[in-house]
């Protein structure tokens, strides 16, 4: 697969980033099977059906980065893998925000939000991130 990122001109991933800029989470679905295809593949001839999905999720795995591991992002931050409730077979790589990182637990309920991220040396971009669900 080609570059996957907000700066990518890759037509396979561009709908994801365009929707994020509008505050929507969309995923590609295979029109033949109706199944979500995450991550999208550059299969010749496949045209995905991009659909908005609900942002309720469960924390599958996470780490709290307190030191300079990725020079693009200022520590601390919490990269995570989340499972979407509406599409259980899909796991998204994301960040957890708006919480005390010490309170994070695998299996906890999360809700979708969007943030403008500011990686060092690159243009800011809007990305889907998650925070602990209220209630």
Secondary structure, 3 states (H helix, E strand, C coil): CCCCCCCCCCCCCHHHHHHHHCCCCEEEECCCCCCECCCCCCCCCCCCEEEECCCCEEEEEECCECCCCCCCCCCCEEEEEEEECCCCCCEEEEEECCCCHHHCCCCCEEEEEEEEECCCCCCCEEEEEEEECCC
